[in-house]
Amino acid sequence: MRILLITGFAILLSACAANQPNEQGRRPGGPEYPPVSLFYKYLSEELRLECNQFSSRSVLHHCVDNQFDLTSLKHALSRSGSFLQVALGQKEQDYQLLASIAVLDEETGGEIGNAALSGATLMMLPIVMEKTIRAEIVVTWKEVPIKRYDYTIPFEYSASIFNAGSYDDSIAAHIAEKLLSDLEQENVFAGAYLMAALQASDYENDLSVPETIEDYLFDEKYIHNNPFFGALLTFQHRQFAFDRAEVYIYPIRSTDWTDTATITQGEAENLRRDLKLMQREGQFKEVVLDSVEPLNWKVGGKEIFGSFYSNTLTDVEGQQVRTATYVFTKGDKFVRIRAIFPVQEGSATAESPDKFVHTLLEEVSLPEESLFMARLRQQRRQTEIGM
């Protein structure tokens, strides 16, 4: 039986080892939903009882459970084009769909007669069966349940020598149609939905910035579907159309963040290592990194510490951009600002936008520490005490 729950300490450790929010930002277009993996699960007690009661009615009542090939459901979901990937039994995927399926079949006199007649004609006459599909689908993130669907679907299956479609494929098509409709209506794979389900930070309502900060105009807010990656704010320069800024807000993966100078320097070094890794993987042709510099600013009358580094990135097509990255903390979260300037031959080097960053830090409003992160940190503290 699949274990649905995972300890908070393990989740926090996995977050510490995970990549940072993507330096390249999100990609527009393409499939709407993240990769998912399908697993069987046992019937719930309620569905098991319903199945047994149905079968006990008479010898003509049958309940067949979990004798369904999930490959058919995988294909049905894949054909929708909604997911980046649909896999079977891959534990590496953050999102998983746990499925239990039962088919309730009552053999009627009409069906028995139809089956006999169809057999006599060597299935030139279609055999028609009416059944009821009972399906339970649990959506999990890192094995934590975030949504459950319970379906009762009337199902008519017809097969003949001229139309020998797969029985499992027909069932899968009915389930996939219902599931995809509900996923779209409830936006289950959206970052905001996951945050609410986990009681993580509410970036949708509690993260706000002015529409204009210095020379930059606020463009868009994007909430990652991973609570450790938080949210991304994008800004466009009002004068230079290709100059932009990205602001990443995400929780500090630690139980103590009082030493902000050390924490921000460590985060900056992690980010630089990620860029080098991306170069080795072929995502960049060249990465030129400057050293990390400590920052000591006065913001809102308070002294704050942060870190800064700049770099030049050359993509596989030879185009260059210069970036300036600032890492600060506010509350229990990192505030990472990356300004991006295209490099053109003969053009002057753009100045790092200190004024924009300073004003942003003063005026951005962030969510408080979430129950999700507070619980994980407390579990980690208790674990560290016991070591």
VOGU-3710 file (C-alpha; in Angstrom, 3 decimals, decimal comma):
1> mrillitgfa> 0,000/0,000/0,000  1,284/3,441/-0,902  2,187/5,632/2,058  0,382/8,948/1,547  2,112/11,001/4,201  5,738/12,056/4,470  7,431/13,634/7,471  7,834/17,373/7,432  11,524/17,003/8,187  12,035/14,937/5,041
11> illsacaanq> 10,196/17,529/2,956  12,378/20,322/4,316  15,532/18,311/3,664  14,441/17,633/0,103  13,822/21,367/-0,346  17,336/22,141/0,852  18,722/19,829/-1,791  16,431/21,033/-4,564  17,359/23,516/-7,250  16,638/27,176/-6,717
21> pneqgrrpgg> 13,742/28,830/-8,537  14,765/28,767/-12,175  17,210/31,539/-13,095  15,623/31,688/-16,521  12,119/32,187/-15,180  9,082/30,272/-16,411  8,440/29,450/-20,026  5,213/30,750/-21,546  3,035/28,465/-23,646  3,227/24,693/-23,827
31> peyppvslfy> 1,390/22,191/-21,619  -0,521/23,752/-18,766  0,094/21,130/-16,047  3,328/19,818/-14,484  4,550/16,219/-14,892  2,469/13,627/-13,030  2,847/9,947/-12,275  0,018/7,414/-11,905  -0,196/4,834/-9,137  -2,778/2,282/-8,037
41> kylseelrle> -4,229/2,673/-4,559  -6,470/0,423/-2,528  -10,172/1,175/-2,524  -11,282/3,365/0,351  -13,294/1,675/3,093  -16,440/3,375/1,789  -15,945/2,168/-1,776  -14,924/-1,310/-0,595  -18,151/-1,566/1,412  -20,204/-0,324/-1,553
51> cnqfssrsvl> -18,517/-2,883/-3,801  -19,195/-5,773/-1,392  -22,812/-4,771/-0,884  -23,381/-4,571/-4,640  -21,870/-8,029/-5,238  -23,982/-9,561/-2,448  -27,285/-8,622/-4,092  -27,384/-11,645/-6,409  -25,260/-13,839/-8,656  -25,957/-11,356/-11,453
61> hhcvdnqfdl> -24,324/-8,473/-9,601  -20,557/-8,135/-9,914  -18,082/-5,578/-8,625  -14,628/-5,817/-10,170  -12,011/-3,597/-8,514  -8,556/-2,498/-9,646  -8,418/-4,966/-12,535  -7,904/-2,010/-14,803  -4,753/-1,219/-16,729  -3,544/2,256/-15,747
71> tslkhalsrs> -1,672/2,415/-19,046  -4,997/3,220/-20,704  -5,565/6,145/-18,335  -1,967/7,284/-18,898  -2,569/7,374/-22,653  -5,893/9,193/-22,269  -4,332/11,912/-20,115  -1,273/12,181/-22,362  -3,410/12,637/-25,469  -5,078/15,657/-23,865
81> gsflqvalgq> -1,788/17,581/-24,201  -2,416/19,171/-20,802  0,569/17,665/-18,973  4,298/18,081/-19,512  4,525/14,338/-18,929  2,316/11,486/-17,713  4,245/8,528/-16,298  3,485/5,260/-14,513  4,949/4,524/-11,097  7,693/7,173/-11,118
91> keqdyqllas> 8,293/8,397/-7,579  10,488/11,261/-8,795  7,476/13,336/-9,836  6,290/15,890/-7,266  2,669/15,425/-8,358  1,070/11,993/-8,338  -2,395/10,697/-9,171  -3,442/7,720/-7,046  -6,304/5,819/-8,653  -8,658/3,091/-7,498
101> iavldeetgg> -11,328/1,955/-9,958  -14,261/-0,395/-9,554  -16,761/-1,461/-12,204  -20,296/-2,306/-11,054  -21,990/-4,712/-13,459  -25,563/-5,963/-13,208  -26,312/-8,651/-15,810  -29,847/-8,111/-17,087  -31,970/-10,398/-19,204  -31,595/-8,045/-22,125
111> eignaalsga> -27,807/-8,078/-21,885  -27,682/-11,883/-21,646  -29,901/-12,186/-24,723  -27,857/-9,603/-26,601  -24,626/-11,436/-25,757  -26,037/-14,723/-27,007  -27,266/-13,164/-30,252  -23,966/-11,363/-30,781  -22,065/-14,598/-30,268  -24,302/-16,420/-32,722
121> tlmmlpivme> -23,448/-13,836/-35,401  -19,723/-14,062/-34,584  -20,014/-10,517/-33,192  -21,252/-9,028/-36,443  -24,087/-7,808/-34,237  -22,608/-5,563/-31,514  -22,575/-6,716/-27,928  -23,747/-3,881/-25,678  -23,044/-3,713/-21,943  -24,199/-1,109/-19,433
131> ktiraeivvt> -22,081/-0,677/-16,319  -21,249/1,898/-13,660  -17,698/3,121/-13,129  -16,709/4,066/-9,574  -13,396/5,864/-9,453  -11,418/7,512/-6,673  -8,553/9,808/-7,716  -6,288/11,391/-5,098  -3,941/14,187/-6,197  -0,788/14,364/-4,072
141> wkevpikryd> 2,208/16,675/-3,925  5,338/14,989/-2,550  2,983/12,262/-1,264  0,844/14,742/0,684  -2,824/14,549/-0,446  -4,122/17,903/-1,675  -7,326/16,927/-3,526  -9,650/13,920/-3,787  -12,173/13,147/-6,519  -14,951/10,564/-6,252
151> ytipfeysas> -16,715/9,655/-9,489  -19,828/7,666/-10,359  -19,981/7,406/-14,145  -22,636/5,549/-16,180  -20,843/3,559/-18,857  -22,093/1,840/-22,004  -19,675/-0,329/-23,925  -20,353/-1,626/-27,416  -18,096/-3,976/-29,364  -18,414/-5,879/-32,592
161> ifnagsydds> -16,211/-7,380/-35,276  -16,317/-3,976/-36,974  -15,538/-1,996/-33,825  -13,304/-3,860/-31,412  -12,180/-0,928/-29,319  -10,395/-1,590/-26,024  -12,657/-1,978/-23,015  -10,025/-0,413/-20,734  -9,487/2,445/-23,190  -13,212/3,229/-23,134
171> iaahiaekll> -13,282/3,308/-19,318  -10,129/5,453/-19,272  -11,640/7,947/-21,721  -14,683/8,452/-19,459  -12,542/8,923/-16,321  -10,047/11,215/-18,059  -12,839/13,432/-19,393  -14,292/13,951/-15,904  -10,904/14,392/-14,256  -9,563/16,902/-16,795
181> sdleqenvfa> -12,751/18,948/-16,520  -12,458/19,140/-12,717  -8,730/19,863/-12,759  -9,332/22,772/-15,110  -12,333/24,112/-13,212  -10,592/24,019/-9,825  -7,096/24,867/-11,140  -5,621/22,170/-8,919  -2,101/22,406/-10,333  -1,874/26,171/-9,898
191> gaylmaalqa> 0,615/27,430/-7,358  -2,080/29,278/-5,406  -4,129/26,073/-5,008  -1,138/24,133/-3,699  -0,215/26,912/-1,274  -3,734/26,923/0,163  -3,923/23,126/0,392  -0,617/22,962/2,289  -1,353/26,068/4,387  1,743/27,654/2,858
201> sdyendlsvp> 2,181/31,387/2,235  -0,685/33,127/0,444  1,249/34,921/-2,273  -1,959/35,564/-4,169  -3,381/37,934/-1,545  -0,533/38,779/0,850  2,241/39,651/-1,593  1,926/43,130/-3,053  4,100/45,797/-4,651  3,408/49,255/-6,114
211> etiedylfde> 2,600/49,431/-9,816  5,645/51,670/-10,351  9,016/51,477/-8,596  11,608/54,007/-9,768  12,090/53,404/-13,520  10,349/50,017/-13,543  6,696/49,117/-14,123  5,153/46,071/-12,450  4,229/43,476/-15,070  3,134/40,122/-13,641
221> kyihnnpffg> 2,935/37,905/-10,572  3,533/34,161/-10,987  3,092/31,681/-8,120  5,196/28,535/-8,439  3,536/25,179/-7,791  6,169/24,441/-5,176  5,965/26,194/-1,775  9,762/26,294/-1,506  9,999/28,293/-4,748  7,398/30,863/-3,686
231> alltfqhrqf> 6,454/33,565/-6,177  7,983/35,551/-9,018  7,303/39,227/-9,735  8,365/40,684/-13,080  9,044/44,330/-13,918  9,709/46,132/-17,193  11,878/49,224/-17,580  9,719/52,164/-18,645  12,328/53,503/-21,122  14,379/50,512/-22,280
241> afdraevyiy> 11,989/47,834/-23,473  14,469/44,957/-23,220  15,636/45,767/-19,684  13,659/43,930/-17,046  13,798/42,818/-13,441  12,672/39,598/-11,798  11,925/39,420/-8,077  11,885/35,975/-6,463  10,196/35,637/-3,066  10,609/32,271/-1,333
251> pirstdwtdt> 11,050/30,888/2,203  14,450/30,544/3,831  15,198/26,826/4,133  16,531/27,111/7,654  15,258/27,241/11,221  17,199/30,434/12,020  17,702/33,471/9,804  19,077/36,052/12,236  22,547/36,113/10,624  21,343/37,657/7,366
261> atitqgeaen> 24,823/38,441/6,057  25,876/34,781/6,192  22,542/33,464/4,940  22,399/35,755/1,907  26,022/35,044/1,008  25,356/31,309/1,160  22,287/31,696/-1,038  24,231/33,784/-3,560  26,926/31,096/-3,753  24,242/28,421/-4,292
271> lrrdlklmqr> 22,772/30,440/-7,147  26,164/30,879/-8,794  26,761/27,122/-8,596  23,386/26,561/-10,238  24,398/28,797/-13,140  27,619/26,831/-13,631  25,613/23,603/-13,542  23,266/24,984/-16,198  26,320/25,770/-18,346  27,613/22,186/-17,979
281> egqfkevvld> 24,178/20,897/-18,973  24,322/22,959/-22,163  21,718/25,575/-21,263  24,329/28,335/-21,634  27,321/28,547/-23,942  29,275/30,642/-21,462  28,792/31,917/-17,905  31,124/34,623/-16,561  30,585/35,203/-12,831  31,871/38,027/-10,652
291> sveplnwkvg> 32,571/37,488/-6,969  29,871/37,849/-4,334  29,982/41,236/-2,621  28,492/41,960/0,829  25,930/44,766/1,085  25,102/46,918/4,099  22,202/49,286/3,473  19,789/51,448/5,425  16,180/50,646/4,411  13,236/52,175/6,224
301> gkeifgsfys> 15,546/53,445/8,957  16,915/49,948/9,627  20,299/48,476/8,843  20,061/45,429/6,593  22,647/43,057/5,175  22,600/41,330/1,825  24,741/40,036/-1,004  25,331/41,036/-4,620  26,918/39,494/-7,687  26,835/40,179/-11,404
311> ntltdvegqq> 27,444/37,928/-14,371  27,354/37,750/-18,144  25,421/34,890/-19,745  25,837/33,759/-23,346  23,118/31,485/-24,696  23,640/28,681/-27,210  22,883/31,094/-30,066  25,586/33,517/-28,940  23,313/36,236/-27,523  24,555/37,871/-24,330
321> vrtatyvftk> 22,867/39,419/-21,314  24,346/40,986/-18,216  22,554/40,349/-14,950  22,854/41,962/-11,545  21,562/39,852/-8,660  20,769/41,064/-5,144  19,918/38,695/-2,292  18,248/40,001/0,885  15,915/38,625/3,520  12,635/40,006/4,807
331> gdkfvrirai> 10,826/38,139/7,530  11,326/34,411/6,959  11,834/34,802/3,206  14,528/35,515/0,697  13,975/38,490/-1,592  16,131/37,949/-4,648  16,185/40,624/-7,350  17,718/39,943/-10,733  18,031/42,802/-13,222  18,622/41,741/-16,830
341> fpvqegsata> 20,278/43,882/-19,499  20,850/42,664/-23,086  24,435/43,227/-24,231  24,739/44,890/-27,624  28,015/45,626/-29,391  29,087/49,225/-28,863  26,414/49,959/-26,242  27,181/51,404/-22,840  27,129/49,100/-19,813  23,879/49,541/-17,868
351> espdkfvhtl> 24,201/50,499/-14,237  23,000/48,106/-11,537  19,586/49,327/-10,294  20,423/49,969/-6,632  17,660/52,576/-6,293  15,029/50,196/-7,645  16,120/47,437/-5,242  16,260/49,820/-2,276  12,729/51,128/-2,931  11,380/47,631/-3,586
361> leevslpees> 12,689/46,339/-0,265  11,058/49,260/1,514  7,654/49,000/-0,194  7,088/45,299/-0,916  4,580/43,611/1,409  5,225/39,922/2,118  3,195/37,131/3,740  4,064/36,218/7,308  5,641/32,859/8,128  3,153/30,214/7,016
371> lfmarlrqqr> 1,814/27,344/9,124  3,400/24,996/6,593  6,924/26,354/7,070  6,468/26,857/10,818  5,568/23,178/11,248  8,489/21,993/9,106  10,968/24,179/10,951  9,671/23,062/14,336  10,001/19,407/13,339  13,534/20,045/12,174
381> rqteigm> 14,430/21,828/15,424  13,131/18,869/17,426  15,086/16,467/15,231  18,289/18,480/15,658  17,831/18,507/19,440  17,499/14,724/19,434  20,700/14,196/17,432
//
